[in-house]
Each structure stands twice: as C-alpha cells, then as structure tokens.
Amino acid sequence: MALQATTEIDFSRFNAGMAGFVSKLGIESVKVVRKETGELIKSLVRLTPAADSKKITSFLTNKFDTLADERNSSTDWNHGGGKAGSGGMIWFCVTSNYLIGVAPEKDMRGASVDELKRLSYQTTKGGKRLNVPIRNHKHQRALIHQTILTKASTVKKLIAAKIKNRGRLKAGWLAAVFGNSITLDGGSQPPEYVMRHRGNGGYFIDELGRNGFPSFTIANTSAGVGSKTNNLNWLVQRASDIRAKAMQTNLSLYLRGKKFIGDYA
C-alpha cells in the first residue's frame, strides 16, 4: 500500500495488519490490498475537512457586508445605468442625513461570481482593505483601505457556488473509486456532496497484478492539499492508525470464529 501527496507517514502498522490477514487467515493478498485500500479511502474521506455550509454563508455575508458601505451593504439599488453623478461619484442611497456614494471604480454590482470570489480572496479578514501585491516587489504588499459596493444577489450566488464545492478536497481521495478500480463496501459511504465531484483531483496507480507483491497507490492532488490549515499529514496518519487498529480487531475476531472469513471483502 502506498499513498502520495504527503510526507513522513508511518504505514508500518497498516501494512502489518494487511500482512496478518494474508499469513494468518490465508486470504489472497490482492483481495486484502483491494479491501483495505477501500476502507482507508473511506477513513480519509471522513477525516478530511469540509467547510460547513452555515459557516460559508456567515463568513461571506459578513465579509461583503463589511466591505460594502455599512449603511447600505450589498445593495441591489439601481443607479441608473451605471453612470457617475456629480463629482464623478455614483450615488446609490439617500437617507435623512446622507447622500451616499462611491467612486465608479468601487462599484462592483456588475461583477461576476468569479470576480467576487477573487475579491474575497484579496480582502483582509476584517474587510474594507485589499491585500494586493506591489508591482516589481517580491515581498512587500499594499493594504488599500476602501469601500466597495456589491450586489446582494451576486454574493448569494458566490455563497451557493462555495457551498457546492465544499466536498472537493474529500473527493480527491476517490479517484480509484471513480475509476472503478476500488469498490467501497459496507457503511460510512461518502456523502453525495462529495461524490458529485468526480474527476476533481487525485489519481491512483493500480499494481494489484504485480506478481508476489500487489500494490495500490492513491494520491490526492486537489486544491488545498498543501494547506497548513488542513494538516493532511496528520489526518493521513490518523486514518492509517484507525484502519490498523480495525484490522487488528477484525483479525482477532476471525481467528476466534466470531467473524467468518468468507464474509471478508
């Protein structure tokens, strides 16, 4: 068993567990590698983080509410065809105390979902500032304070798109399943929001036919794999340890006649 896109992972217990099924129970090694790879994939999918829909909604709503004018955030106000008013300003709201406007270049109500996504990545956590690179400077960046007018309906579309994609990192472990080389049996099946991301990322190398030493490699290449926040090294080790312990328990049950070898895989 091999797993790529990560480093310094100890698979000794996992591999020892598979070896036990082969040597002590006499199960064909190809069958063991295929079965335990599938179980490891299920553990990886379960442990790999996915953003919570409510948190995505709250985060983006708050970010664009902060980024927009606090007295009329994310408004859908029609400003008359996008033409600037007097003084080169776009006046988008009138209150009892204020005539509120923004500079034309700060009016992002015509922005696409992708443009708002890029803007959200550039905006600092507290909002109202853009964190952007400075031309010809490798390390120094600019923090630009500004008010930007956004459109509520486009922000909602961005939120929907982010929620739809929240299972992509998990789905990166499923390349072998989508490629019909590994079948996931039993419980703990990946949810639909993960399974819909067929072809999102990852790959596999099927060497189960290698004489004397069957092998199967899985790799997750999805965006976010290298993020320190996701800590994939830890979760891969954790998934391996979970499966190693499960194999040890199952091996004991098979040897004691509490489970039947014919039911394996």
C-alpha positions in Angstrom: 0.0 0.0 0.0 1.3 3.5 -0.9 -0.1 7.0 -0.5 1.3 10.1 -2.2 0.9 13.9 -1.8 2.1 13.6 1.7 5.3 13.0 3.7 6.7 11.3 6.8 3.7 9.0 7.2 4.2 5.7 9.1 2.3 2.9 7.4 4.1 0.1 9.2 1.1 -0.8 11.4 -1.3 -0.6 8.4 0.9 -2.8 6.3 1.4 -5.2 9.2 -2.3 -5.5 9.5 -2.7 -6.5 5.9 0.1 -9.0 6.2 -1.7 -10.6 9.1 -4.8 -11.3 7.0 -2.6 -12.9 4.4 -0.4 -15.0 6.6 -2.7 -16.0 9.4 -6.0 -16.3 7.6 -4.7 -17.3 4.2 -6.7 -14.6 2.3 -5.4 -13.8 -1.1 -3.1 -10.8 -0.9 -4.7 -9.0 -3.9 -8.1 -9.2 -2.1 -6.6 -7.8 1.1 -4.9 -4.9 -0.5 -8.1 -4.0 -2.5 -10.4 -4.3 0.5 -8.2 -2.4 2.9 -7.4 0.4 0.4 -11.1 0.9 0.1 -11.5 1.1 3.9 -8.6 3.5 4.1 -10.2 5.7 1.5 -13.4 5.8 3.5 -11.5 6.9 6.6 -9.6 9.6 4.6 -12.8 11.0 3.2 -14.4 11.0 6.6 -11.5 12.8 8.3 -10.6 15.3 5.6 -12.2 18.6 6.4 -15.1 20.2 4.5 -16.4 23.7 5.2 -19.7 23.9 7.0 -22.5 25.5 4.8 -23.6 27.8 7.6 -20.1 29.0 8.2 -19.6 29.7 4.5 -22.8 31.7 4.4 -21.9 33.6 7.5 -18.3 34.3 6.5 -19.0 35.6 3.0 -22.1 37.6 4.1 -20.2 39.3 6.9 -17.2 39.9 4.6 -19.1 41.7 1.9 -21.3 43.5 4.4 -18.2 44.9 6.0 -16.6 45.6 2.6 -19.6 47.5 1.4 -20.9 50.7 2.9 -22.3 49.8 6.3 -25.4 51.9 5.8 -26.5 50.1 2.7 -24.4 47.0 2.4 -24.6 44.7 -0.6 -27.4 46.8 -2.1 -29.2 45.9 -5.3 -30.1 49.6 -5.8 -30.3 50.6 -9.5 -28.0 53.5 -10.0 -29.4 54.5 -13.4 -27.3 52.5 -15.9 -24.0 52.8 -14.0 -23.3 56.4 -14.9 -21.4 58.6 -12.3 -23.3 61.5 -10.9 -21.8 64.9 -10.0 -18.3 65.0 -8.8 -17.5 61.7 -10.5 -19.4 59.7 -7.9 -22.1 57.1 -8.1 -24.9 58.0 -5.7 -26.6 54.8 -4.6 -28.6 55.6 -1.5 -30.3 58.6 0.2 -31.1 58.7 3.9 -32.4 61.6 6.1 -28.9 62.6 6.8 -26.7 61.4 3.9 -26.4 61.2 0.2 -24.3 58.1 -0.1 -22.0 57.3 -3.0 -18.8 55.5 -4.1 -16.2 56.2 -6.8 -17.2 54.5 -10.1 -14.3 52.0 -9.9 -15.5 50.8 -6.5 -18.9 49.9 -7.8 -18.8 46.1 -8.1 -22.5 45.4 -8.6 -21.8 44.3 -12.1 -19.1 41.9 -11.1 -19.5 38.2 -11.9 -19.4 35.4 -9.3 -15.7 34.7 -10.2 -14.8 38.3 -9.9 -16.3 38.5 -6.4 -14.5 35.3 -5.5 -11.2 36.8 -6.4 -12.1 39.9 -4.5 -13.0 37.9 -1.4 -9.6 36.2 -1.5 -7.8 39.6 -1.7 -9.8 41.2 1.1 -8.3 41.0 4.6 -10.2 39.2 7.4 -11.6 42.4 8.9 -12.8 43.7 5.5 -12.5 47.2 4.0 -8.9 46.6 3.0 -7.5 44.9 -0.1 -4.2 43.0 0.4 -2.6 43.1 -3.1 0.9 42.7 -4.4 3.0 45.7 -5.5 4.4 45.5 -9.0 8.2 44.7 -9.1 8.3 44.0 -5.3 8.8 40.4 -4.3 7.8 40.6 -0.6 6.1 43.9 0.1 2.3 44.2 -0.5 -0.1 47.0 -0.3 -3.1 47.4 2.1 -5.6 49.6 0.4 -8.5 51.0 2.5 -11.7 51.4 0.6 -15.4 51.0 0.5 -16.7 48.7 -2.3 -20.3 48.4 -3.4 -21.5 44.9 -4.1 -24.7 43.3 -5.2 -26.6 41.0 -2.8 -27.8 38.6 -5.4 -24.3 38.0 -6.7 -23.0 37.5 -3.2 -25.7 34.9 -2.8 -24.6 33.1 -6.0 -21.0 33.1 -4.7 -22.1 31.6 -1.4 -24.1 28.9 -3.3 -21.0 28.1 -5.5 -18.7 27.8 -2.5 -21.2 25.5 -0.7 -21.5 23.4 -3.8 -17.7 22.9 -3.9 -17.1 22.2 -0.2 -16.6 18.5 -0.8 -13.9 18.7 -3.4 -10.9 18.1 -1.1 -12.6 15.0 0.3 -13.3 13.8 -3.2 -9.6 13.9 -4.1 -9.2 10.6 -2.4 -11.8 8.9 -4.5 -10.0 8.7 -7.9 -9.7 5.0 -7.7 -13.4 4.7 -6.8 -14.5 6.9 -9.7 -12.1 4.9 -11.9 -13.8 1.6 -10.9 -10.6 0.1 -9.5 -11.8 0.2 -5.9 -15.3 -0.5 -4.6 -16.4 0.9 -1.3 -18.4 -1.7 0.6 -20.3 -1.5 3.9 -21.1 1.6 5.9 -19.5 5.0 6.2 -20.1 5.7 2.5 -19.0 9.2 1.3 -22.0 11.6 1.2 -23.5 12.9 -2.1 -21.9 16.4 -1.7 -18.5 14.6 -2.0 -19.4 12.0 -4.7 -20.6 14.7 -7.1 -17.0 15.9 -7.6 -15.9 13.1 -9.9 -12.7 14.0 -11.6 -11.9 16.9 -9.3 -8.4 15.8 -8.3 -6.2 12.9 -7.3 -5.0 9.8 -9.1 -4.2 6.2 -8.5 -1.8 3.5 -9.6 -3.2 0.0 -9.7 -0.4 -2.6 -9.5 -2.6 -5.4 -8.0 -1.5 -7.6 -10.8 2.2 -7.5 -9.8 3.5 -11.0 -9.2 4.2 -11.7 -5.5 3.8 -8.1 -4.3 0.4 -6.5 -5.2 0.4 -2.8 -4.6 -2.1 0.1 -4.9 -1.2 3.8 -4.8 -3.7 6.7 -4.1 -2.9 10.4 -4.3 -4.9 13.5 -3.6 -4.0 16.5 -5.7 -7.0 18.7 -5.0 -6.6 22.4 -4.3 -6.0 22.8 -0.6 -3.9 19.6 -0.1 -0.9 21.6 0.8 -2.7 24.0 3.2 -1.3 24.1 6.7 -4.8 24.6 8.0 -5.9 21.2 6.6 -2.9 19.4 8.1 -3.2 16.4 5.8 -0.2 14.7 7.1 -1.9 14.3 10.5 -5.2 13.1 9.1 -3.5 10.6 6.8 -1.5 9.2 9.7 -4.7 9.2 11.8 -6.7 7.3 9.0 -3.8 4.8 8.7 -3.8 4.2 12.5 -7.6 3.8 12.6 -7.5 1.1 9.9 -4.5 -0.6 11.5 -6.4 -0.9 14.8 -9.6 -2.1 13.0 -7.6 -4.8 11.1 -6.1 -6.0 14.4 -9.6 -6.2 16.0 -11.0 -8.0 12.9 -8.1 -10.4 12.7 -8.8 -11.4 16.3 -12.5 -11.9 15.6 -11.8 -14.1 12.6 -9.3 -16.2 14.5 -11.8 -16.7 17.3 -14.6 -17.6 14.9 -16.6 -14.5 15.8 -16.5 -13.4 12.1 -16.3 -15.6 9.1 -13.5 -15.4 6.5 -16.0 -16.0 3.7 -17.5 -12.6 4.5 -14.3 -10.7 4.0 -14.4 -8.3 1.1 
